[in-house]
Amino acid sequence: ELIERNQVILQEKADAVEALRIKTSEFEEEVSRCNTSVDMIKEEIESIKNQNKELIERNQVILQEKADAVEALRIKTSEFEEEVSRCNTSVDMIKEEIESIKNQNKELIERNQ
């Protein structure tokens, strides 16, 4: 009877060990799937980092191009303002000259009368 009980106990322990082995195998498979998922996520993160780096570089180029365009427009605007100022000065001089000619004509007309 003692031998039979020991055999039953041994069988129960063998069954428990087998159940643990099966559970361990299942956990190992789950860990493997998790590791695969982690690896895929790491690759995706790396891809996103690379895309972000490219976008940042492109944005920096675009910002520089915009800054260059703004500076070019500022220079052009300044040149136009200078040109307008020169034109206004020329117009004022022409007006003065016309006024002077009118005065000379008026004097000539008065002298001739």
Backbone atoms as SQL, in Angstrom:
CREATE TABLE atoms (id INTEGER PRIMARY KEY, chain TEXT, resi INTEGER, resn TEXT, atom TEXT, x REAL, y REAL, z REAL);
INSERT INTO atoms VALUES
  (1, 'A', 1, 'GLU', 'N', 0.821, -1.190, 0.000),
  (2, 'A', 1, 'GLU', 'CA', 0.000, 0.000, 0.000),
  (3, 'A', 1, 'GLU', 'C', 0.872, 1.264, 0.000),
  (4, 'A', 2, 'LEU', 'N', 1.942, 1.250, 0.749),
  (5, 'A', 2, 'LEU', 'CA', 2.861, 2.379, 0.795),
  (6, 'A', 2, 'LEU', 'C', 3.502, 2.595, -0.574),
  (7, 'A', 3, 'ILE', 'N', 3.851, 1.477, -1.212),
  (8, 'A', 3, 'ILE', 'CA', 4.450, 1.564, -2.536),
  (9, 'A', 3, 'ILE', 'C', 3.442, 2.141, -3.514),
  (10, 'A', 4, 'GLU', 'N', 2.205, 1.717, -3.415),
  (11, 'A', 4, 'GLU', 'CA', 1.166, 2.230, -4.319),
  (12, 'A', 4, 'GLU', 'C', 0.952, 3.718, -4.092),
  (13, 'A', 5, 'ARG', 'N', 0.948, 4.131, -2.818),
  (14, 'A', 5, 'ARG', 'CA', 0.775, 5.552, -2.529),
  (15, 'A', 5, 'ARG', 'C', 1.958, 6.354, -3.076),
  (16, 'A', 6, 'ASN', 'N', 3.152, 5.832, -2.909),
  (17, 'A', 6, 'ASN', 'CA', 4.341, 6.509, -3.441),
  (18, 'A', 6, 'ASN', 'C', 4.286, 6.575, -4.967),
  (19, 'A', 7, 'GLN', 'N', 3.780, 5.509, -5.593),
  (20, 'A', 7, 'GLN', 'CA', 3.653, 5.512, -7.053),
  (21, 'A', 7, 'GLN', 'C', 2.618, 6.556, -7.491),
  (22, 'A', 8, 'VAL', 'N', 1.516, 6.645, -6.731),
  (23, 'A', 8, 'VAL', 'CA', 0.485, 7.656, -7.040),
  (24, 'A', 8, 'VAL', 'C', 1.081, 9.058, -6.884),
  (25, 'A', 9, 'ILE', 'N', 1.809, 9.241, -5.773),
  (26, 'A', 9, 'ILE', 'CA', 2.431, 10.547, -5.526),
  (27, 'A', 9, 'ILE', 'C', 3.443, 10.855, -6.618),
  (28, 'A', 10, 'LEU', 'N', 4.244, 9.857, -6.990),
  (29, 'A', 10, 'LEU', 'CA', 5.227, 10.061, -8.057),
  (30, 'A', 10, 'LEU', 'C', 4.536, 10.388, -9.375),
  (31, 'A', 11, 'GLN', 'N', 3.440, 9.695, -9.641),
  (32, 'A', 11, 'GLN', 'CA', 2.695, 9.965, -10.876),
  (33, 'A', 11, 'GLN', 'C', 2.123, 11.390, -10.853),
  (34, 'A', 12, 'GLU', 'N', 1.577, 11.775, -9.688),
  (35, 'A', 12, 'GLU', 'CA', 1.030, 13.146, -9.559),
  (36, 'A', 12, 'GLU', 'C', 2.138, 14.175, -9.772),
  (37, 'A', 13, 'LYS', 'N', 3.306, 13.907, -9.185),
  (38, 'A', 13, 'LYS', 'CA', 4.430, 14.835, -9.354),
  (39, 'A', 13, 'LYS', 'C', 4.900, 14.844, -10.809),
  (40, 'A', 14, 'ALA', 'N', 4.922, 13.684, -11.447),
  (41, 'A', 14, 'ALA', 'CA', 5.311, 13.617, -12.863),
  (42, 'A', 14, 'ALA', 'C', 4.307, 14.386, -13.712),
  (43, 'A', 15, 'ASP', 'N', 3.010, 14.238, -13.392),
  (44, 'A', 15, 'ASP', 'CA', 1.971, 14.983, -14.117),
  (45, 'A', 15, 'ASP', 'C', 2.137, 16.494, -13.890),
  (46, 'A', 16, 'ALA', 'N', 2.442, 16.859, -12.641),
  (47, 'A', 16, 'ALA', 'CA', 2.641, 18.282, -12.328),
  (48, 'A', 16, 'ALA', 'C', 3.858, 18.824, -13.068),
  (49, 'A', 17, 'VAL', 'N', 4.938, 18.040, -13.101),
  (50, 'A', 17, 'VAL', 'CA', 6.143, 18.455, -13.833),
  (51, 'A', 17, 'VAL', 'C', 5.824, 18.603, -15.315),
  (52, 'A', 18, 'GLU', 'N', 5.074, 17.673, -15.881),
  (53, 'A', 18, 'GLU', 'CA', 4.695, 17.753, -17.301),
  (54, 'A', 18, 'GLU', 'C', 3.841, 18.990, -17.550),
  (55, 'A', 19, 'ALA', 'N', 2.894, 19.251, -16.624),
  (56, 'A', 19, 'ALA', 'CA', 2.051, 20.446, -16.756),
  (57, 'A', 19, 'ALA', 'C', 2.911, 21.707, -16.703),
  (58, 'A', 20, 'LEU', 'N', 3.878, 21.740, -15.804),
  (59, 'A', 20, 'LEU', 'CA', 4.792, 22.886, -15.719),
  (60, 'A', 20, 'LEU', 'C', 5.636, 23.016, -16.973),
  (61, 'A', 21, 'ARG', 'N', 6.085, 21.857, -17.515),
  (62, 'A', 21, 'ARG', 'CA', 6.868, 21.883, -18.744),
  (63, 'A', 21, 'ARG', 'C', 6.045, 22.470, -19.882),
  (64, 'A', 22, 'ILE', 'N', 4.781, 22.029, -19.981),
  (65, 'A', 22, 'ILE', 'CA', 3.879, 22.543, -21.026),
  (66, 'A', 22, 'ILE', 'C', 3.664, 24.049, -20.823),
  (67, 'A', 23, 'LYS', 'N', 3.404, 24.463, -19.563),
  (68, 'A', 23, 'LYS', 'CA', 3.173, 25.886, -19.279),
  (69, 'A', 23, 'LYS', 'C', 4.426, 26.697, -19.586),
  (70, 'A', 24, 'THR', 'N', 5.589, 26.145, -19.223),
  (71, 'A', 24, 'THR', 'CA', 6.857, 26.824, -19.521),
  (72, 'A', 24, 'THR', 'C', 7.040, 26.975, -21.023),
  (73, 'A', 25, 'SER', 'N', 6.715, 25.952, -21.771),
  (74, 'A', 25, 'SER', 'CA', 6.820, 26.003, -23.229),
  (75, 'A', 25, 'SER', 'C', 5.893, 27.084, -23.781),
  (76, 'A', 26, 'GLU', 'N', 4.662, 27.145, -23.230),
  (77, 'A', 26, 'GLU', 'CA', 3.713, 28.182, -23.660),
  (78, 'A', 26, 'GLU', 'C', 4.262, 29.571, -23.350),
  (79, 'A', 27, 'PHE', 'N', 4.845, 29.733, -22.131),
  (80, 'A', 27, 'PHE', 'CA', 5.433, 31.029, -21.769),
  (81, 'A', 27, 'PHE', 'C', 6.585, 31.383, -22.696),
  (82, 'A', 28, 'GLU', 'N', 7.419, 30.381, -23.038),
  (83, 'A', 28, 'GLU', 'CA', 8.539, 30.628, -23.947),
  (84, 'A', 28, 'GLU', 'C', 8.044, 31.072, -25.320),
  (85, 'A', 29, 'GLU', 'N', 6.961, 30.460, -25.794),
  (86, 'A', 29, 'GLU', 'CA', 6.376, 30.866, -27.076),
  (87, 'A', 29, 'GLU', 'C', 5.839, 32.294, -26.976),
  (88, 'A', 30, 'GLU', 'N', 5.190, 32.613, -25.858),
  (89, 'A', 30, 'GLU', 'CA', 4.649, 33.965, -25.657),
  (90, 'A', 30, 'GLU', 'C', 5.777, 34.996, -25.604),
  (91, 'A', 31, 'VAL', 'N', 6.856, 34.652, -24.888),
  (92, 'A', 31, 'VAL', 'CA', 8.022, 35.537, -24.813),
  (93, 'A', 31, 'VAL', 'C', 8.619, 35.732, -26.204),
  (94, 'A', 32, 'SER', 'N', 8.682, 34.661, -26.975),
  (95, 'A', 32, 'SER', 'CA', 9.221, 34.759, -28.336),
  (96, 'A', 32, 'SER', 'C', 8.362, 35.690, -29.188),
  (97, 'A', 33, 'ARG', 'N', 7.037, 35.543, -29.076),
  (98, 'A', 33, 'ARG', 'CA', 6.128, 36.439, -29.822),
  (99, 'A', 33, 'ARG', 'C', 6.304, 37.887, -29.367),
  (100, 'A', 34, 'CYS', 'N', 6.434, 38.055, -28.043),
  (101, 'A', 34, 'CYS', 'CA', 6.636, 39.410, -27.516),
  (102, 'A', 34, 'CYS', 'C', 7.945, 40.009, -28.030),
  (103, 'A', 35, 'ASN', 'N', 9.001, 39.191, -28.035),
  (104, 'A', 35, 'ASN', 'CA', 10.294, 39.679, -28.535),
  (105, 'A', 35, 'ASN', 'C', 10.203, 40.057, -30.005),
  (106, 'A', 36, 'THR', 'N', 9.472, 39.255, -30.778),
  (107, 'A', 36, 'THR', 'CA', 9.274, 39.568, -32.194),
  (108, 'A', 36, 'THR', 'C', 8.518, 40.897, -32.327),
  (109, 'A', 37, 'SER', 'N', 7.471, 41.068, -31.516),
  (110, 'A', 37, 'SER', 'CA', 6.709, 42.323, -31.545),
  (111, 'A', 37, 'SER', 'C', 7.583, 43.505, -31.154),
  (112, 'A', 38, 'VAL', 'N', 8.392, 43.311, -30.116),
  (113, 'A', 38, 'VAL', 'CA', 9.298, 44.381, -29.669),
  (114, 'A', 38, 'VAL', 'C', 10.271, 44.741, -30.783),
  (115, 'A', 39, 'ASP', 'N', 10.819, 43.727, -31.453),
  (116, 'A', 39, 'ASP', 'CA', 11.754, 43.981, -32.556),
  (117, 'A', 39, 'ASP', 'C', 11.069, 44.755, -33.679),
  (118, 'A', 40, 'MET', 'N', 9.832, 44.367, -33.995),
  (119, 'A', 40, 'MET', 'CA', 9.095, 45.073, -35.052),
  (120, 'A', 40, 'MET', 'C', 8.818, 46.520, -34.635),
  (121, 'A', 41, 'ILE', 'N', 8.468, 46.713, -33.365),
  (122, 'A', 41, 'ILE', 'CA', 8.209, 48.066, -32.867),
  (123, 'A', 41, 'ILE', 'C', 9.481, 48.898, -32.915),
  (124, 'A', 42, 'LYS', 'N', 10.625, 48.287, -32.533),
  (125, 'A', 42, 'LYS', 'CA', 11.904, 49.001, -32.594),
  (126, 'A', 42, 'LYS', 'C', 12.217, 49.426, -34.018),
  (127, 'A', 43, 'GLU', 'N', 11.972, 48.524, -34.981),
  (128, 'A', 43, 'GLU', 'CA', 12.209, 48.865, -36.393),
  (129, 'A', 43, 'GLU', 'C', 11.302, 50.001, -36.831),
  (130, 'A', 44, 'GLU', 'N', 10.041, 49.950, -36.401),
  (131, 'A', 44, 'GLU', 'CA', 9.097, 51.012, -36.766),
  (132, 'A', 44, 'GLU', 'C', 9.515, 52.341, -36.151),
  (133, 'A', 45, 'ILE', 'N', 9.962, 52.293, -34.893),
  (134, 'A', 45, 'ILE', 'CA', 10.435, 53.516, -34.231),
  (135, 'A', 45, 'ILE', 'C', 11.642, 54.081, -34.973),
  (136, 'A', 46, 'GLU', 'N', 12.558, 53.212, -35.382),
  (137, 'A', 46, 'GLU', 'CA', 13.750, 53.660, -36.117),
  (138, 'A', 46, 'GLU', 'C', 13.342, 54.296, -37.447),
  (139, 'A', 47, 'SER', 'N', 12.372, 53.664, -38.108),
  (140, 'A', 47, 'SER', 'CA', 11.874, 54.213, -39.371),
  (141, 'A', 47, 'SER', 'C', 11.247, 55.589, -39.154),
  (142, 'A', 48, 'ILE', 'N', 10.467, 55.720, -38.098),
  (143, 'A', 48, 'ILE', 'CA', 9.828, 57.003, -37.785),
  (144, 'A', 48, 'ILE', 'C', 10.887, 58.059, -37.453),
  (145, 'A', 49, 'LYS', 'N', 11.915, 57.651, -36.693),
  (146, 'A', 49, 'LYS', 'CA', 13.010, 58.589, -36.383),
  (147, 'A', 49, 'LYS', 'C', 13.676, 59.087, -37.663),
  (148, 'A', 50, 'ASN', 'N', 13.926, 58.150, -38.596),
  (149, 'A', 50, 'ASN', 'CA', 14.557, 58.540, -39.863),
  (150, 'A', 50, 'ASN', 'C', 13.663, 59.479, -40.656),
  (151, 'A', 51, 'GLN', 'N', 12.366, 59.178, -40.697),
  (152, 'A', 51, 'GLN', 'CA', 11.432, 60.056, -41.406),
  (153, 'A', 51, 'GLN', 'C', 11.408, 61.434, -40.760),
  (154, 'A', 52, 'ASN', 'N', 11.379, 61.466, -39.427),
  (155, 'A', 52, 'ASN', 'CA', 11.384, 62.750, -38.721),
  (156, 'A', 52, 'ASN', 'C', 12.652, 63.536, -39.019),
  (157, 'A', 53, 'LYS', 'N', 13.783, 62.832, -39.047),
  (158, 'A', 53, 'LYS', 'CA', 15.056, 63.498, -39.346),
  (159, 'A', 53, 'LYS', 'C', 15.011, 64.107, -40.747),
  (160, 'A', 54, 'GLU', 'N', 14.502, 63.331, -41.715),
  (161, 'A', 54, 'GLU', 'CA', 14.396, 63.830, -43.088),
  (162, 'A', 54, 'GLU', 'C', 13.459, 65.039, -43.153),
  (163, 'A', 55, 'LEU', 'N', 12.317, 64.955, -42.449),
  (164, 'A', 55, 'LEU', 'CA', 11.369, 66.067, -42.449),
  (165, 'A', 55, 'LEU', 'C', 11.981, 67.310, -41.804),
  (166, 'A', 56, 'ILE', 'N', 12.706, 67.120, -40.715),
  (167, 'A', 56, 'ILE', 'CA', 13.358, 68.258, -40.056),
  (168, 'A', 56, 'ILE', 'C', 14.372, 68.894, -40.995),
  (169, 'A', 57, 'GLU', 'N', 15.160, 68.056, -41.677),
  (170, 'A', 57, 'GLU', 'CA', 16.153, 68.591, -42.619),
  (171, 'A', 57, 'GLU', 'C', 15.471, 69.345, -43.751),
  (172, 'A', 58, 'ARG', 'N', 14.370, 68.755, -44.280),
  (173, 'A', 58, 'ARG', 'CA', 13.636, 69.443, -45.356),
  (174, 'A', 58, 'ARG', 'C', 13.055, 70.764, -44.867),
  (175, 'A', 59, 'ASN', 'N', 12.509, 70.740, -43.647),
  (176, 'A', 59, 'ASN', 'CA', 11.946, 71.973, -43.090),
  (177, 'A', 59, 'ASN', 'C', 13.018, 73.037, -42.908),
  (178, 'A', 60, 'GLN', 'N', 14.218, 72.619, -42.493),
  (179, 'A', 60, 'GLN', 'CA', 15.307, 73.580, -42.344),
  (180, 'A', 60, 'GLN', 'C', 15.676, 74.197, -43.687),
  (181, 'A', 61, 'VAL', 'N', 15.691, 73.372, -44.731),
  (182, 'A', 61, 'VAL', 'CA', 15.980, 73.885, -46.075),
  (183, 'A', 61, 'VAL', 'C', 14.900, 74.881, -46.495),
  (184, 'A', 62, 'ILE', 'N', 13.637, 74.498, -46.267),
  (185, 'A', 62, 'ILE', 'CA', 12.518, 75.378, -46.638),
  (186, 'A', 62, 'ILE', 'C', 12.582, 76.685, -45.850),
  (187, 'A', 63, 'LEU', 'N', 12.862, 76.590, -44.546),
  (188, 'A', 63, 'LEU', 'CA', 12.965, 77.805, -43.731),
  (189, 'A', 63, 'LEU', 'C', 14.090, 78.701, -44.227),
  (190, 'A', 64, 'GLN', 'N', 15.220, 78.098, -44.616),
  (191, 'A', 64, 'GLN', 'CA', 16.329, 78.895, -45.137),
  (192, 'A', 64, 'GLN', 'C', 15.945, 79.550, -46.458),
  (193, 'A', 65, 'GLU', 'N', 15.250, 78.776, -47.323),
  (194, 'A', 65, 'GLU', 'CA', 14.807, 79.342, -48.602),
  (195, 'A', 65, 'GLU', 'C', 13.849, 80.508, -48.368),
  (196, 'A', 66, 'LYS', 'N', 12.941, 80.345, -47.401),
  (197, 'A', 66, 'LYS', 'CA', 12.007, 81.435, -47.084),
  (198, 'A', 66, 'LYS', 'C', 12.756, 82.648, -46.556),
  (199, 'A', 67, 'ALA', 'N', 13.717, 82.391, -45.660),
  (200, 'A', 67, 'ALA', 'CA', 14.501, 83.503, -45.109),
  (201, 'A', 67, 'ALA', 'C', 15.262, 84.224, -46.225),
  (202, 'A', 68, 'ASP', 'N', 15.827, 83.451, -47.145),
  (203, 'A', 68, 'ASP', 'CA', 16.545, 84.052, -48.278),
  (204, 'A', 68, 'ASP', 'C', 15.593, 84.863, -49.151),
  (205, 'A', 69, 'ALA', 'N', 14.389, 84.322, -49.390),
  (206, 'A', 69, 'ALA', 'CA', 13.404, 85.034, -50.214),
  (207, 'A', 69, 'ALA', 'C', 12.965, 86.320, -49.533),
  (208, 'A', 70, 'VAL', 'N', 12.743, 86.266, -48.224),
  (209, 'A', 70, 'VAL', 'CA', 12.349, 87.468, -47.478),
  (210, 'A', 70, 'VAL', 'C', 13.452, 88.514, -47.551),
  (211, 'A', 71, 'GLU', 'N', 14.686, 88.074, -47.386),
  (212, 'A', 71, 'GLU', 'CA', 15.810, 89.010, -47.452),
  (213, 'A', 71, 'GLU', 'C', 15.918, 89.622, -48.849),
  (214, 'A', 72, 'ALA', 'N', 15.742, 88.799, -49.871),
  (215, 'A', 72, 'ALA', 'CA', 15.787, 89.313, -51.248),
  (216, 'A', 72, 'ALA', 'C', 14.671, 90.335, -51.471),
  (217, 'A', 73, 'LEU', 'N', 13.481, 90.036, -50.957),
  (218, 'A', 73, 'LEU', 'CA', 12.361, 90.984, -51.089),
  (219, 'A', 73, 'LEU', 'C', 12.639, 92.269, -50.317),
  (220, 'A', 74, 'ARG', 'N', 13.243, 92.144, -49.148),
  (221, 'A', 74, 'ARG', 'CA', 13.579, 93.336, -48.361),
  (222, 'A', 74, 'ARG', 'C', 14.565, 94.215, -49.133),
  (223, 'A', 75, 'ILE', 'N', 15.567, 93.573, -49.725),
  (224, 'A', 75, 'ILE', 'CA', 16.557, 94.324, -50.508),
  (225, 'A', 75, 'ILE', 'C', 15.884, 94.986, -51.706),
  (226, 'A', 76, 'LYS', 'N', 15.037, 94.214, -52.414),
  (227, 'A', 76, 'LYS', 'CA', 14.355, 94.748, -53.587),
  (228, 'A', 76, 'LYS', 'C', 13.452, 95.918, -53.191),
  (229, 'A', 77, 'THR', 'N', 12.744, 95.753, -52.059),
  (230, 'A', 77, 'THR', 'CA', 11.867, 96.831, -51.581),
  (231, 'A', 77, 'THR', 'C', 12.680, 98.077, -51.270),
  (232, 'A', 78, 'SER', 'N', 13.815, 97.884, -50.636),
  (233, 'A', 78, 'SER', 'CA', 14.686, 99.014, -50.320),
  (234, 'A', 78, 'SER', 'C', 15.169, 99.700, -51.601),
  (235, 'A', 79, 'GLU', 'N', 15.521, 98.907, -52.607),
  (236, 'A', 79, 'GLU', 'CA', 15.955, 99.470, -53.893),
  (237, 'A', 79, 'GLU', 'C', 14.818, 100.262, -54.544),
  (238, 'A', 80, 'PHE', 'N', 13.596, 99.693, -54.500),
  (239, 'A', 80, 'PHE', 'CA', 12.449, 100.400, -55.078),
  (240, 'A', 80, 'PHE', 'C', 12.178, 101.703, -54.331),
  (241, 'A', 81, 'GLU', 'N', 12.294, 101.657, -53.004),
  (242, 'A', 81, 'GLU', 'CA', 12.075, 102.879, -52.218),
  (243, 'A', 81, 'GLU', 'C', 13.088, 103.950, -52.593),
  (244, 'A', 82, 'GLU', 'N', 14.351, 103.530, -52.765),
  (245, 'A', 82, 'GLU', 'CA', 15.389, 104.481, -53.184),
  (246, 'A', 82, 'GLU', 'C', 15.068, 105.048, -54.572),
  (247, 'A', 83, 'GLU', 'N', 14.621, 104.173, -55.473),
  (248, 'A', 83, 'GLU', 'CA', 14.277, 104.613, -56.834),
  (249, 'A', 83, 'GLU', 'C', 13.106, 105.594, -56.805),
  (250, 'A', 84, 'VAL', 'N', 12.097, 105.276, -55.996),
  (251, 'A', 84, 'VAL', 'CA', 10.943, 106.178, -55.865),
  (252, 'A', 84, 'VAL', 'C', 11.395, 107.523, -55.305),
  (253, 'A', 85, 'SER', 'N', 12.282, 107.483, -54.323),
  (254, 'A', 85, 'SER', 'CA', 12.797, 108.719, -53.741),
  (255, 'A', 85, 'SER', 'C', 13.539, 109.543, -54.796),
  (256, 'A', 86, 'ARG', 'N', 14.379, 108.869, -55.607),
  (257, 'A', 86, 'ARG', 'CA', 15.094, 109.577, -56.682),
  (258, 'A', 86, 'ARG', 'C', 14.102, 110.164, -57.690),
  (259, 'A', 87, 'CYS', 'N', 13.077, 109.365, -58.011),
  (260, 'A', 87, 'CYS', 'CA', 12.071, 109.860, -58.955),
  (261, 'A', 87, 'CYS', 'C', 11.350, 111.076, -58.391),
  (262, 'A', 88, 'ASN', 'N', 10.989, 111.010, -57.126),
  (263, 'A', 88, 'ASN', 'CA', 10.305, 112.140, -56.491),
  (264, 'A', 88, 'ASN', 'C', 11.188, 113.382, -56.493),
  (265, 'A', 89, 'THR', 'N', 12.487, 113.168, -56.229),
  (266, 'A', 89, 'THR', 'CA', 13.426, 114.293, -56.266),
  (267, 'A', 89, 'THR', 'C', 13.483, 114.868, -57.683),
  (268, 'A', 90, 'SER', 'N', 13.532, 113.972, -58.675),
  (269, 'A', 90, 'SER', 'CA', 13.563, 114.434, -60.078),
  (270, 'A', 90, 'SER', 'C', 12.278, 115.186, -60.420),
  (271, 'A', 91, 'VAL', 'N', 11.156, 114.656, -59.989),
  (272, 'A', 91, 'VAL', 'CA', 9.869, 115.318, -60.259),
  (273, 'A', 91, 'VAL', 'C', 9.857, 116.696, -59.608),
  (274, 'A', 92, 'ASP', 'N', 10.332, 116.783, -58.374),
  (275, 'A', 92, 'ASP', 'CA', 10.374, 118.087, -57.690),
  (276, 'A', 92, 'ASP', 'C', 11.270, 119.055, -58.442),
  (277, 'A', 93, 'MET', 'N', 12.413, 118.571, -58.913),
  (278, 'A', 93, 'MET', 'CA', 13.325, 119.437, -59.667),
  (279, 'A', 93, 'MET', 'C', 12.673, 119.897, -60.975),
  (280, 'A', 94, 'ILE', 'N', 11.976, 118.962, -61.635),
  (281, 'A', 94, 'ILE', 'CA', 11.301, 119.318, -62.894),
  (282, 'A', 94, 'ILE', 'C', 10.212, 120.342, -62.621),
  (283, 'A', 95, 'LYS', 'N', 9.451, 120.146, -61.547),
  (284, 'A', 95, 'LYS', 'CA', 8.409, 121.110, -61.177),
  (285, 'A', 95, 'LYS', 'C', 9.008, 122.490, -60.927),
  (286, 'A', 96, 'GLU', 'N', 10.140, 122.508, -60.202),
  (287, 'A', 96, 'GLU', 'CA', 10.811, 123.790, -59.952),
  (288, 'A', 96, 'GLU', 'C', 11.263, 124.429, -61.252),
  (289, 'A', 97, 'GLU', 'N', 11.799, 123.571, -62.155),
  (290, 'A', 97, 'GLU', 'CA', 12.253, 124.091, -63.447),
  (291, 'A', 97, 'GLU', 'C', 11.073, 124.630, -64.255),
  (292, 'A', 98, 'ILE', 'N', 9.965, 123.914, -64.247),
  (293, 'A', 98, 'ILE', 'CA', 8.755, 124.366, -64.962),
  (294, 'A', 98, 'ILE', 'C', 8.285, 125.689, -64.360),
  (295, 'A', 99, 'GLU', 'N', 8.286, 125.738, -63.021),
  (296, 'A', 99, 'GLU', 'CA', 7.858, 126.978, -62.356),
  (297, 'A', 99, 'GLU', 'C', 8.783, 128.131, -62.737),
  (298, 'A', 100, 'SER', 'N', 10.085, 127.833, -62.807),
  (299, 'A', 100, 'SER', 'CA', 11.055, 128.856, -63.201),
  (300, 'A', 100, 'SER', 'C', 10.800, 129.304, -64.638),
  (301, 'A', 101, 'ILE', 'N', 10.552, 128.351, -65.522),
  (302, 'A', 101, 'ILE', 'CA', 10.280, 128.683, -66.932),
  (303, 'A', 101, 'ILE', 'C', 9.003, 129.509, -67.032),
  (304, 'A', 102, 'LYS', 'N', 7.976, 129.129, -66.263),
  (305, 'A', 102, 'LYS', 'CA', 6.719, 129.896, -66.268),
  (306, 'A', 102, 'LYS', 'C', 6.978, 131.344, -65.843),
  (307, 'A', 103, 'ASN', 'N', 7.797, 131.464, -64.786),
  (308, 'A', 103, 'ASN', 'CA', 8.114, 132.810, -64.300),
  (309, 'A', 103, 'ASN', 'C', 8.883, 133.593, -65.356),
  (310, 'A', 104, 'GLN', 'N', 9.829, 132.925, -66.026),
  (311, 'A', 104, 'GLN', 'CA', 10.585, 133.589, -67.089),
  (312, 'A', 104, 'GLN', 'C', 9.644, 133.987, -68.222),
  (313, 'A', 105, 'ASN', 'N', 8.738, 133.077, -68.593),
  (314, 'A', 105, 'ASN', 'CA', 7.780, 133.389, -69.654),
  (315, 'A', 105, 'ASN', 'C', 6.888, 134.561, -69.270),
  (316, 'A', 106, 'LYS', 'N', 6.464, 134.554, -68.008),
  (317, 'A', 106, 'LYS', 'CA', 5.608, 135.631, -67.524),
  (318, 'A', 106, 'LYS', 'C', 6.353, 136.964, -67.615),
  (319, 'A', 107, 'GLU', 'N', 7.638, 136.945, -67.188),
  (320, 'A', 107, 'GLU', 'CA', 8.446, 138.159, -67.257),
  (321, 'A', 107, 'GLU', 'C', 8.624, 138.601, -68.708),
  (322, 'A', 108, 'LEU', 'N', 8.869, 137.632, -69.609),
  (323, 'A', 108, 'LEU', 'CA', 9.045, 137.970, -71.020),
  (324, 'A', 108, 'LEU', 'C', 7.773, 138.556, -71.603),
  (325, 'A', 109, 'ILE', 'N', 6.653, 137.967, -71.240),
  (326, 'A', 109, 'ILE', 'CA', 5.363, 138.472, -71.750),
  (327, 'A', 109, 'ILE', 'C', 5.133, 139.881, -71.231),
  (328, 'A', 110, 'GLU', 'N', 5.427, 140.099, -69.953),
  (329, 'A', 110, 'GLU', 'CA', 5.233, 141.428, -69.376),
  (330, 'A', 110, 'GLU', 'C', 6.159, 142.450, -70.038),
  (331, 'A', 111, 'ARG', 'N', 7.368, 142.052, -70.366),
  (332, 'A', 111, 'ARG', 'CA', 8.333, 142.949, -71.011),
  (333, 'A', 111, 'ARG', 'C', 7.894, 143.282, -72.431),
  (334, 'A', 112, 'ASN', 'N', 7.312, 142.291, -73.074),
  (335, 'A', 112, 'ASN', 'CA', 6.929, 142.471, -74.467),
  (336, 'A', 112, 'ASN', 'C', 5.631, 143.270, -74.602),
  (337, 'A', 113, 'GLN', 'N', 4.960, 143.480, -73.543),
  (338, 'A', 113, 'GLN', 'CA', 3.699, 144.219, -73.655),
  (339, 'A', 113, 'GLN', 'C', 3.888, 145.681, -73.596);
